């Protein structure tokens, strides 16, 4: 298994798209492979997962 990190930033999203929805979709896709979700700054999250 490989440990990976995915970076999410709300500034890169289209208007009307919420960071929480994008991250929740990603978490649902990865399921049990998610290790941690960490806030970095105001509108940024890091998701640690394995593949």
C-alpha positions in Angstrom: 0.0 0.0 0.0 1.2 3.5 -0.8 0.5 6.4 1.5 -0.8 9.4 -0.5 -1.9 13.0 0.3 -4.6 14.9 -1.5 -4.7 18.7 -1.1 -8.1 20.5 -1.2 -8.4 24.3 -1.4 -11.7 26.2 -1.6 -10.2 29.0 -3.6 -9.9 26.7 -6.6 -13.6 25.7 -6.6 -16.3 27.1 -8.9 -18.9 29.4 -7.4 -21.6 27.5 -5.6 -19.4 24.4 -5.0 -18.5 23.8 -1.4 -15.2 22.4 -0.1 -17.1 20.1 2.3 -19.1 18.5 -0.5 -15.9 17.9 -2.6 -14.1 16.4 0.3 -17.1 14.2 1.3 -17.3 12.8 -2.2 -13.6 12.0 -2.2 -13.9 10.3 1.3 -16.9 8.3 0.1 -14.9 7.1 -2.9 -11.8 6.1 -0.9 -13.9 4.5 2.0 -11.8 2.6 4.5 -8.5 3.7 2.9 -8.7 7.2 4.5 -6.2 7.7 7.3 -6.8 11.3 8.3 -8.3 14.6 7.3 -6.3 17.6 8.6 -7.2 21.3 8.3 -4.1 23.4 7.3 -5.4 26.9 7.0 -8.7 28.7 6.8 -9.9 27.1 3.5 -7.5 24.2 3.0 -7.6 20.5 3.9 -5.2 17.6 3.5 -6.5 14.1 3.2 -4.1 11.2 4.0 -5.1 7.9 2.4 -3.6 4.7 1.2 -3.9 2.9 -2.2 
